[in-house]
């Protein structure tokens, strides 16, 4: 599901919301998650999951074209961990593939 699909779904599910209001609601929620992560905080949504930061230490990599070593700086990356309820609902809904 994309961001625009989410706003359309919100506008359809809640008829009192105009499309523009649904867009603003999605933007505010995502903005709040972004601001919390940028501030180094963790975001937890009960029944859905949690967003946090993971540190990737500096390392030596290789340029795939030349094979020359390249120094990659350490960085923080966002990470998502699904909550128990979300994992259970997905496992129940998705049929295993042979």
Backbone as CSV, one residue per row, in Angstrom:
resi,resn,N_x,N_y,N_z,CA_x,CA_y,CA_z,C_x,C_y,C_z
1,UNK,0.842,-1.173,0.000,0.000,0.000,0.000,0.888,1.237,0.000
2,UNK,0.544,2.171,-0.841,1.298,3.414,-0.915,0.629,4.483,-0.054
3,UNK,1.328,5.591,0.088,0.800,6.702,0.887,-0.512,7.230,0.305
4,UNK,-0.573,7.364,-1.017,-1.800,7.869,-1.644,-2.945,6.871,-1.502
5,UNK,-2.664,5.577,-1.553,-3.706,4.573,-1.342,-4.236,4.636,0.091
6,UNK,-3.352,4.888,1.031,-3.761,5.015,2.421,-4.678,6.217,2.622
7,UNK,-4.349,7.338,1.996,-5.204,8.529,2.141,-6.569,8.293,1.504
8,UNK,-6.606,7.619,0.376,-7.885,7.314,-0.276,-8.718,6.390,0.601
9,UNK,-8.085,5.380,1.182,-8.774,4.446,2.066,-9.342,5.163,3.291
10,UNK,-8.559,6.070,3.870,-9.041,6.848,5.020,-10.240,7.709,4.647
11,UNK,-10.158,8.373,3.498,-11.257,9.248,3.061,-12.523,8.436,2.787
12,UNK,-12.372,7.218,2.251,-13.546,6.380,1.981,-14.138,5.823,3.273
13,UNK,-13.268,5.438,4.207,-13.744,4.819,5.449,-14.403,5.832,6.374
14,UNK,-13.916,7.058,6.366,-14.487,8.111,7.202,-15.048,9.200,6.291
15,UNK,-16.340,9.118,5.954,-16.929,10.063,4.998,-16.906,11.521,5.462
16,UNK,-16.790,11.751,6.778,-16.730,13.130,7.255,-15.391,13.785,6.927
17,UNK,-14.384,12.982,6.550,-13.082,13.525,6.160,-13.053,13.818,4.669
18,UNK,-12.632,14.997,4.332,-12.410,15.341,2.934,-11.054,14.754,2.550
19,UNK,-10.826,14.526,1.274,-9.556,13.947,0.806,-8.359,14.742,1.334
20,UNK,-8.471,16.053,1.340,-7.384,16.903,1.819,-7.124,16.694,3.312
21,UNK,-8.189,16.484,4.091,-8.027,16.225,5.520,-7.355,14.876,5.764
22,UNK,-7.701,13.875,4.957,-7.077,12.557,5.079,-5.585,12.647,4.742
23,UNK,-5.245,13.417,3.710,-3.834,13.615,3.350,-3.079,14.280,4.494
24,UNK,-3.713,15.273,5.124,-3.079,15.984,6.223,-2.891,15.060,7.429
25,UNK,-3.863,14.183,7.700,-3.763,13.253,8.821,-2.602,12.276,8.613
26,UNK,-2.497,11.726,7.420,-1.398,10.797,7.112,-0.062,11.521,7.197
27,UNK,0.003,12.731,6.669,1.246,13.505,6.714,1.659,13.807,8.156
28,UNK,0.705,14.130,9.010,1.012,14.424,10.409,1.529,13.190,11.148
29,UNK,0.897,12.051,10.912,1.340,10.811,11.574,2.749,10.448,11.123
30,UNK,2.974,10.454,9.823,4.308,10.123,9.314,5.338,11.159,9.734
31,UNK,4.940,12.425,9.795,5.841,13.482,10.244,6.238,13.319,11.699
32,UNK,5.280,12.900,12.525,5.576,12.675,13.941,6.541,11.509,14.116
33,UNK,6.362,10.446,13.341,7.287,9.301,13.392,8.667,9.740,12.936
34,UNK,8.718,10.503,11.859,9.989,11.000,11.330,10.709,11.877,12.345
35,UNK,9.976,12.789,12.978,10.583,13.707,13.950,11.113,12.946,15.168
36,UNK,10.362,11.945,15.622,10.807,11.166,16.776,12.085,10.393,16.450
37,UNK,12.130,9.775,15.282,13.333,9.025,14.893,14.512,9.959,14.679
38,UNK,14.265,11.111,14.080,15.347,12.079,13.862,15.888,12.593,15.191
39,UNK,15.050,12.616,16.220,15.484,13.039,17.548,16.129,11.920,18.352
40,UNK,16.261,10.743,17.747,16.902,9.621,18.422,15.972,8.821,19.307
41,UNK,14.671,9.042,19.200,13.693,8.333,20.026,13.145,7.107,19.308
42,UNK,12.446,6.295,20.062,11.808,5.096,19.544,10.311,5.349,19.477
43,UNK,9.633,4.806,18.455,8.187,4.971,18.302,7.546,3.592,18.382
44,UNK,6.580,3.447,19.283,5.892,2.165,19.438,4.401,2.367,19.241
45,UNK,3.834,1.576,18.340,2.396,1.603,18.093,1.866,0.235,18.501
46,UNK,1.127,0.190,19.595,0.638,-1.076,20.156,-0.170,-1.852,19.120
47,UNK,0.104,-3.136,19.020,-0.595,-4.005,18.088,-0.065,-3.926,16.671
48,UNK,0.824,-2.997,16.384,1.378,-2.846,15.037,2.864,-3.143,15.025
49,UNK,3.636,-2.376,15.794,5.072,-2.604,15.843,5.801,-1.390,16.365
50,UNK,7.122,-1.439,16.266,7.918,-0.322,16.760,8.984,0.070,15.740
51,UNK,9.234,1.358,15.701,10.271,1.920,14.853,11.414,2.346,15.760
52,UNK,12.626,2.051,15.359,13.785,2.438,16.144,14.963,2.716,15.236
53,UNK,16.094,2.989,15.829,17.304,3.256,15.073,18.331,2.166,15.348
54,UNK,19.042,1.769,14.315,20.116,0.791,14.434,21.391,1.438,13.920
55,UNK,22.479,1.264,14.658,23.753,1.845,14.232,24.533,0.821,13.425
56,UNK,24.997,1.233,12.254,25.867,0.404,11.426,27.270,0.976,11.532
57,UNK,28.185,0.229,12.122,29.537,0.761,12.330,30.287,0.944,11.010
58,UNK,31.353,1.766,11.024,32.139,1.946,9.804,32.765,0.617,9.383
59,UNK,32.946,0.460,8.077,33.509,-0.795,7.568,34.232,-0.556,6.249
60,UNK,34.956,-1.567,5.822,35.613,-1.538,4.516,34.740,-2.306,3.535
61,UNK,34.441,-1.698,2.412,33.671,-2.355,1.356,34.522,-2.373,0.097
62,UNK,33.995,-2.944,-0.948,34.722,-2.994,-2.224,33.865,-2.400,-3.325
63,UNK,34.523,-1.652,-4.208,33.866,-1.145,-5.401,33.650,-2.346,-6.319
64,UNK,32.403,-2.667,-6.672,32.163,-3.871,-7.469,32.768,-3.805,-8.874
65,UNK,32.946,-2.602,-9.388,33.481,-2.462,-10.748,34.994,-2.646,-10.767
66,UNK,35.692,-2.003,-9.826,37.159,-2.037,-9.846,37.751,-2.984,-8.812
67,UNK,36.989,-3.325,-7.791,37.508,-4.172,-6.730,38.332,-3.404,-5.703
68,UNK,38.448,-2.100,-5.863,39.228,-1.277,-4.937,38.492,-1.142,-3.605
69,UNK,39.229,-1.148,-2.501,38.566,-0.971,-1.196,38.022,0.448,-1.039
70,UNK,36.877,0.532,-0.379,36.210,1.811,-0.149,35.820,1.859,1.332
71,UNK,36.111,2.968,1.976,35.736,3.131,3.376,34.294,3.631,3.439
72,UNK,33.461,2.911,4.174,32.060,3.296,4.353,31.918,3.803,5.791
73,UNK,31.426,5.008,5.927,31.283,5.627,7.252,30.154,4.963,8.038
74,UNK,30.218,5.059,9.343,29.151,4.552,10.193,27.899,5.394,10.008
75,UNK,26.751,4.789,10.204,25.503,5.532,10.019,24.385,4.914,10.838
76,UNK,23.375,5.719,11.094,22.165,5.265,11.769,21.124,4.953,10.708
77,UNK,20.461,3.814,10.840,19.419,3.442,9.892,18.126,3.163,10.650
78,UNK,16.988,3.554,10.086,15.718,3.245,10.738,15.414,1.756,10.606
79,UNK,14.782,1.205,11.626,14.417,-0.211,11.624,12.989,-0.350,12.136
80,UNK,12.290,-1.343,11.622,10.921,-1.621,12.055,10.858,-3.049,12.567
81,UNK,10.219,-3.237,13.699,9.998,-4.569,14.241,8.498,-4.743,14.420
82,UNK,7.939,-5.731,13.731,6.501,-5.970,13.792,6.104,-6.460,15.175
83,UNK,4.942,-6.016,15.624,4.409,-6.449,16.909,3.788,-7.835,16.816
84,UNK,3.533,-8.427,17.945,3.009,-9.791,18.004,1.662,-9.913,17.289
85,UNK,0.767,-8.960,17.543,-0.559,-9.020,16.916,-0.467,-8.929,15.401
86,UNK,0.384,-8.051,14.879,0.560,-7.914,13.433,1.125,-9.209,12.843
87,UNK,2.144,-9.778,13.487,2.740,-11.028,12.991,1.701,-12.146,12.948
88,UNK,0.902,-12.256,14.002,-0.118,-13.309,14.052,-1.177,-13.130,12.973
89,UNK,-1.610,-11.883,12.755,-2.644,-11.635,11.735,-2.114,-11.899,10.332
90,UNK,-0.860,-11.538,10.084,-0.259,-11.792,8.767,-0.083,-13.280,8.546
91,UNK,0.400,-13.992,9.554,0.585,-15.437,9.423,-0.729,-16.160,9.195
92,UNK,-1.808,-15.691,9.811,-3.109,-16.314,9.636,-3.708,-16.009,8.258
93,UNK,-3.378,-14.864,7.698,-3.986,-14.438,6.436,-3.246,-14.939,5.206
94,UNK,-1.942,-15.108,5.306,-1.137,-15.472,4.147,-0.974,-16.987,4.096
95,UNK,-1.355,-17.567,2.969,-1.207,-19.018,2.797,0.249,-19.330,2.467
96,UNK,0.805,-20.383,3.049,2.201,-20.729,2.734,2.346,-21.191,1.292
97,UNK,3.458,-20.844,0.680,3.718,-21.267,-0.693,4.548,-22.551,-0.670
98,UNK,4.221,-23.471,-1.560,4.960,-24.757,-1.560,6.375,-24.623,-2.071
